[in-house]
Amino acid sequence: MRTMSGEASAMSAVRNALKYGDLSFRDFVELALYHPGTGYYARGVNPVSKGGDYVSAPVLSPVFAFALARLVRDFVSRCEAGVCSVVDIGCGDGTLIRAIASQIESDRVRFFGVDRSLQRIEAASGADFVTFVGSLDELPPSDCRLLLSNELFDAFPFARLVMRGEHLHELWVTENEGSLDWTEREAAAIYEDYFAERGIELTDGQFADVSLEWGAFYGDMLRSVDKALIVTIDYGFPGQKLFHPRARRFGTAAAYSRQRVHRDLLAAPGDQDLTAHVNFTDLESEGRRLGAQTLYSDRLARFLLTLEITGHELFRPIDQVTIESSEQGLQLLEERENARRLVLPDGIGQEMQVLVQAKGLSLENWLFQRKLL
């Protein structure tokens, strides 16, 4: 018997939902990404790899985990006596948190990965120093936590909005002659309030992509701890830049499939990633409201340089590297180029933003606060 593909199953879930009326695009994204067993992130298939749909920083190069391990050591040294924990929220298949844990030698720190789709996490060979759980509520108590997220918030379901004259509209999904199509409705007041409260004015014809869960989930993270360093790495900008009427007139929503990015957001639900850039102002403001102070807000490349990422052997001068074969040389060149993509002006490190906030911890002299020469 032939089984349905993930795409077909997710499409079936969407069509079943459409029997009861049109779907807001936000709810469509929820089904496409997280529908149990058929959603893009719920299939048990890891989409993040050099042969998959897209590549993230931890997969691109081991130097990413190398730099973050330096941050973890700095964090552990500042925690008072007691147990501290490092938590990767939205850990995916666990690659990053395992790589960091393997570089830390301390009996005072425990490592955790949190992800709503734990089926993507494969059992590690040998000892695994990381505990994986499905939600923040499952984490055991800790005297001090480092809460790390990498490309978490840009995977939240989001609404797609457009300004028509003086009226804000929300995009919905409908079925038209057997195919998925767009329709528009007047946006709910909560979205009108979202822009009004932030002093953001959209121009006629401007699209904007918003998740009301950005700030809400960040608040949940902060409420779970008394002492914490919160490190958020993601695609996004502060609000005024994110919703700039010229730079991002058509919003930031995009689909990723087989190393290709495109704007056909309704194609192949369950078989492609759907994402939108994050409003970092939402996170920063929510953090301040709950007693956290901002220690760093800048692009990823600079953050990694402050953590002395160039101390990794992949950044050593080429004349100091021993190469035993042409195959090894070609592989090394590729690995060095991937490492450089994290810090070069035209690489992934310039595309991503980092926000670091502290709650109940020292505010000064962190590695990432040092000035670069």
C-alpha positions as CSV (number, residue, x, y, z in Angstrom):
1,M,0.0,0.0,0.0
2,R,1.4,3.4,-0.9
3,T,1.6,5.9,1.9
4,M,1.0,9.6,1.5
5,S,4.0,11.9,1.5
6,G,4.4,14.5,4.2
7,E,3.3,17.1,1.7
8,A,0.1,15.2,0.8
9,S,-0.8,14.5,4.4
10,A,-0.3,18.2,5.4
11,M,-2.3,19.3,2.4
12,S,-5.1,16.9,3.5
13,A,-5.0,18.5,6.9
14,V,-5.3,22.0,5.3
15,R,-8.2,20.9,3.0
16,N,-10.0,19.3,6.0
17,A,-9.7,22.6,7.9
18,L,-10.9,24.6,4.8
19,K,-14.2,22.6,4.8
20,Y,-15.2,24.7,7.8
21,G,-14.2,28.0,6.2
22,D,-11.2,30.0,5.1
23,L,-8.0,29.8,7.2
24,S,-6.1,32.8,8.4
25,F,-2.5,32.5,7.1
26,R,-1.3,32.3,10.6
27,D,-3.4,29.1,11.2
28,F,-2.2,27.8,7.8
29,V,1.4,28.2,8.9
30,E,0.6,26.4,12.2
31,L,-0.8,23.4,10.2
32,A,1.9,23.4,7.6
33,L,4.8,23.5,10.1
34,Y,3.4,21.7,13.2
35,H,0.4,19.5,12.4
36,P,1.1,16.3,14.4
37,G,2.9,13.8,12.1
38,T,2.6,15.7,8.9
39,G,3.8,19.2,9.6
40,Y,7.2,20.3,8.3
41,Y,8.8,20.2,11.8
42,A,6.7,17.2,13.0
43,R,7.7,14.6,10.4
44,G,10.8,13.3,12.2
45,V,12.9,14.3,9.3
46,N,15.7,16.8,9.9
47,P,15.5,19.5,7.2
48,V,18.6,21.3,8.3
49,S,21.7,19.9,6.5
50,K,23.9,20.7,3.6
51,G,21.8,18.3,1.6
52,G,18.5,19.4,3.1
53,D,16.3,22.4,2.7
54,Y,18.5,24.9,4.3
55,V,21.7,25.3,6.4
56,S,21.9,26.9,9.8
57,A,25.0,28.2,11.5
58,P,25.7,25.1,13.7
59,V,25.5,22.9,10.6
60,L,27.5,25.3,8.4
61,S,30.7,25.1,10.6
62,P,31.9,23.8,14.0
63,V,33.4,27.2,14.8
64,F,29.9,28.4,15.7
65,A,29.7,25.9,18.6
66,F,33.3,26.7,19.4
67,A,32.5,30.4,20.0
68,L,29.4,29.7,22.0
69,A,31.3,27.3,24.2
70,R,33.5,30.2,25.2
71,L,30.4,32.1,26.2
72,V,29.2,29.1,28.3
73,R,32.6,29.1,30.1
74,D,32.2,32.8,30.8
75,F,28.7,32.2,32.1
76,V,29.6,29.3,34.4
77,S,32.4,31.3,35.9
78,R,29.9,34.0,37.0
79,C,27.4,31.7,38.6
80,E,27.5,31.4,42.3
81,A,28.0,28.0,44.0
82,G,25.2,25.7,42.9
83,V,24.0,24.0,39.8
84,C,23.7,26.0,36.6
85,S,22.2,24.9,33.3
86,V,22.6,25.7,29.6
87,V,19.3,25.3,27.7
88,D,19.0,25.3,23.9
89,I,15.4,26.3,23.2
90,G,14.2,25.0,19.8
91,C,17.1,22.7,19.7
92,G,16.0,20.8,16.5
93,D,18.0,17.6,16.3
94,G,20.3,18.6,19.2
95,T,23.4,19.2,17.1
96,L,24.3,22.6,18.7
97,I,23.7,21.8,22.3
98,R,25.6,18.5,22.0
99,A,28.5,20.2,20.3
100,I,28.7,22.8,23.1
101,A,28.4,20.3,25.9
102,S,31.2,18.2,24.4
103,Q,33.6,21.2,24.9
104,I,32.7,22.0,28.6
105,E,34.4,20.2,31.4
106,S,32.6,21.2,34.6
107,D,30.5,19.2,37.1
108,R,28.5,22.4,37.9
109,V,26.6,22.7,34.6
110,R,23.9,20.6,33.1
111,F,22.8,20.8,29.5
112,F,19.3,20.6,28.1
113,G,17.6,20.8,24.7
114,V,14.0,21.9,24.4
115,D,11.9,21.2,21.3
116,R,8.3,20.5,20.6
117,S,9.3,18.0,17.9
118,L,11.5,15.6,19.9
119,Q,11.2,12.9,17.2
120,R,14.0,14.6,15.2
121,I,16.5,13.9,18.0
122,E,18.4,10.7,17.4
123,A,20.0,8.8,20.2
124,A,23.6,9.7,20.6
125,S,26.3,7.0,20.4
126,G,27.9,6.5,23.8
127,A,27.4,8.9,26.7
128,D,25.0,11.8,26.0
129,F,25.5,14.7,28.4
130,V,22.3,16.5,27.2
131,T,18.8,15.9,28.5
132,F,16.0,16.6,25.9
133,V,12.5,17.8,26.9
134,G,9.4,19.0,25.0
135,S,8.7,22.2,26.9
136,L,10.1,24.8,29.3
137,D,7.8,23.4,32.0
138,E,9.7,20.1,32.0
139,L,13.1,21.7,32.9
140,P,14.2,20.9,36.5
141,P,15.0,23.8,38.9
142,S,18.3,25.5,38.4
143,D,20.2,28.2,40.4
144,C,21.2,30.0,37.2
145,R,20.4,29.4,33.5
146,L,21.8,30.3,30.2
147,L,18.8,30.4,27.8
148,L,20.0,30.0,24.2
149,S,17.9,30.1,21.1
150,N,19.2,29.9,17.5
151,E,16.5,30.4,14.7
152,L,13.7,29.8,17.1
153,F,11.5,32.8,16.8
154,D,11.5,33.0,13.0
155,A,9.8,29.5,13.0
156,F,6.8,30.7,14.9
157,P,3.4,30.9,13.1
158,F,2.8,34.4,11.8
159,A,0.1,36.5,10.2
160,R,0.6,38.2,6.9
161,L,-0.8,41.7,6.7
162,V,-1.2,44.4,4.1
163,M,-2.2,48.0,4.2
164,R,-5.0,49.0,1.8
165,G,-5.4,52.7,1.8
166,E,-6.0,53.6,5.4
167,H,-7.2,50.1,6.4
168,L,-5.1,47.1,7.6
169,H,-6.0,43.8,6.0
170,E,-5.1,40.3,7.0
171,L,-4.3,37.6,4.4
172,W,-6.3,34.4,4.6
173,V,-6.1,31.1,2.7
174,T,-9.0,29.8,0.7
175,E,-9.7,27.1,-1.9
176,N,-10.3,28.2,-5.5
177,E,-11.2,25.5,-8.0
178,G,-9.2,22.9,-6.1
179,S,-6.1,25.0,-5.5
180,L,-5.1,27.1,-2.5
181,D,-5.4,30.8,-3.0
182,W,-5.3,34.1,-1.2
183,T,-8.1,36.2,0.1
184,E,-8.2,39.3,2.3
185,R,-10.2,40.4,5.3
186,E,-10.1,43.4,7.5
187,A,-7.5,42.8,10.1
188,A,-8.5,42.1,13.7
189,A,-8.0,45.0,16.2
190,I,-5.1,43.2,17.9
191,Y,-3.0,43.8,14.8
192,E,-4.1,47.4,14.5
193,D,-3.0,47.8,18.1
194,Y,0.3,46.0,17.5
195,F,1.5,48.7,15.1
196,A,-0.1,51.6,16.9
197,E,1.5,50.7,20.2
198,R,4.9,50.6,18.6
199,G,4.5,53.8,16.6
200,I,4.8,52.1,13.3
201,E,2.9,53.3,10.2
202,L,2.6,51.1,7.2
203,T,2.2,52.7,3.8
204,D,-0.5,51.9,1.2
205,G,0.3,48.5,-0.4
206,Q,3.0,47.6,2.2
207,F,3.0,44.0,3.5
208,A,4.1,43.1,7.0
209,D,4.6,39.7,8.7
210,V,3.9,39.5,12.5
211,S,3.8,36.9,15.2
212,L,2.1,37.8,18.4
213,E,3.9,34.9,20.0
214,W,7.4,36.5,19.7
215,G,7.0,38.6,22.8
216,A,4.7,36.2,24.6
217,F,7.1,33.2,24.4
218,Y,10.1,35.4,25.3
219,G,8.1,36.4,28.4
220,D,7.5,32.8,29.3
221,M,11.3,32.2,29.1
222,L,12.0,35.1,31.5
223,R,9.3,34.2,34.0
224,S,10.8,30.7,34.4
225,V,14.1,32.0,35.9
226,D,15.4,34.4,38.6
227,K,19.0,34.5,37.4
228,A,19.6,34.0,33.7
229,L,21.6,35.1,30.6
230,I,19.3,35.1,27.6
231,V,21.0,34.8,24.2
232,T,18.7,35.1,21.1
233,I,20.2,34.5,17.6
234,D,17.8,34.9,14.7
235,Y,17.0,36.5,11.4
236,G,15.4,39.9,12.2
237,F,15.7,43.6,13.0
238,P,14.5,46.2,15.5
239,G,10.9,47.1,14.7
240,Q,11.6,50.4,12.8
241,K,14.0,48.6,10.4
242,L,11.9,45.5,10.1
243,F,8.8,47.4,8.9
244,H,10.7,50.0,6.9
245,P,8.3,51.0,4.0
246,R,11.0,50.9,1.3
247,A,13.5,48.3,2.5
248,R,10.9,45.7,3.3
249,R,7.8,46.8,1.4
250,F,6.7,43.2,0.6
251,G,7.4,41.9,4.1
252,T,9.9,39.2,5.0
253,A,7.8,36.0,4.6
254,A,9.7,33.3,2.6
255,A,9.7,29.6,1.9
256,Y,12.7,27.3,1.9
257,S,13.0,24.1,0.1
258,R,16.0,22.2,-1.2
259,Q,18.4,25.0,-0.7
260,R,16.1,27.4,-2.5
261,V,14.3,30.4,-1.1
262,H,11.1,31.7,-2.8
263,R,7.8,33.5,-2.1
264,D,5.3,30.7,-3.1
265,L,4.1,30.4,0.5
266,L,1.1,28.2,-0.3
267,A,3.0,25.6,-2.3
268,A,3.5,22.1,-0.8
269,P,2.4,22.6,2.8
270,G,4.4,20.3,5.1
271,D,7.2,20.0,2.6
272,Q,8.8,23.4,2.8
273,D,9.8,25.8,5.6
274,L,7.8,29.0,6.2
275,T,9.5,31.8,8.0
276,A,9.4,35.5,8.7
277,H,12.0,37.9,10.2
278,V,11.7,38.6,13.9
279,N,10.9,42.0,15.5
280,F,13.7,42.1,18.1
281,T,12.2,45.2,19.7
282,D,9.3,42.9,20.9
283,L,11.8,40.6,22.6
284,E,13.9,43.4,24.1
285,S,10.9,45.3,25.4
286,E,9.3,42.2,27.0
287,G,12.6,41.4,28.6
288,R,12.9,44.9,30.2
289,R,9.3,44.6,31.4
290,L,10.2,41.5,33.3
291,G,13.4,42.8,34.9
292,A,16.1,41.9,32.3
293,Q,18.6,44.4,31.0
294,T,20.1,44.4,27.5
295,L,23.9,43.7,27.3
296,Y,24.3,43.3,23.6
297,S,22.3,44.0,20.4
298,D,24.1,43.7,17.1
299,R,24.8,41.5,14.2
300,L,26.0,37.9,14.6
301,A,29.4,38.4,12.9
302,R,30.5,40.9,15.5
303,F,29.2,38.8,18.4
304,L,31.2,35.8,17.2
305,L,34.3,37.9,16.8
306,T,34.1,39.2,20.4
307,L,34.0,35.5,21.5
308,E,37.3,35.1,19.6
309,I,35.9,32.7,17.1
310,T,39.1,33.2,15.0
311,G,41.0,31.2,17.7
312,H,39.6,28.0,16.1
313,E,42.1,26.1,13.9
314,L,40.0,26.7,10.8
315,F,41.2,30.3,10.9
316,R,44.9,29.5,11.2
317,P,47.0,30.9,8.4
318,I,47.1,28.5,5.5
319,D,50.9,28.2,5.7
320,Q,50.6,26.8,9.2
321,V,48.3,24.0,8.1
322,T,49.6,20.5,7.1
323,I,47.8,19.0,4.1
324,E,48.5,15.4,3.2
325,S,46.5,14.9,0.1
326,S,44.6,16.9,-2.6
327,E,41.3,15.5,-1.2
328,Q,42.1,16.7,2.2
329,G,43.1,20.1,0.9
330,L,39.8,20.6,-1.0
331,Q,37.8,19.6,2.0
332,L,39.9,21.9,4.2
333,L,39.3,24.8,1.8
334,E,35.6,24.2,1.9
335,E,35.6,24.1,5.7
336,R,37.6,27.3,6.0
337,E,35.3,29.1,3.6
338,N,32.2,27.9,5.6
339,A,33.8,29.2,8.8
340,R,34.6,32.6,7.2
341,R,30.9,32.9,6.1
342,L,30.0,33.4,9.7
343,V,32.1,36.6,10.0
344,L,32.6,38.1,6.6
345,P,30.6,41.1,5.5
346,D,28.6,39.2,2.9
347,G,28.1,36.1,5.0
348,I,25.4,34.7,7.2
349,G,26.8,36.5,10.2
350,Q,25.7,39.8,8.8
351,E,22.2,38.6,8.1
352,M,21.4,37.5,11.7
353,Q,20.8,39.6,14.8
354,V,21.9,38.8,18.4
355,L,20.2,40.0,21.5
356,V,21.7,39.3,24.9
357,Q,19.8,40.2,28.1
358,A,20.7,39.4,31.7
359,K,18.4,39.0,34.7
360,G,19.9,38.9,38.2
361,L,23.4,38.5,36.8
362,S,26.5,40.8,36.4
363,L,26.0,43.4,33.7
364,E,29.6,44.1,32.9
365,N,32.8,42.7,31.5
366,W,31.3,39.8,29.5
367,L,33.4,38.5,26.6
368,F,30.9,39.7,24.1
369,Q,31.1,43.3,25.5
370,R,34.8,43.8,24.7
371,K,35.7,46.2,22.0
372,L,37.1,44.9,18.7
373,L,40.3,46.4,17.3
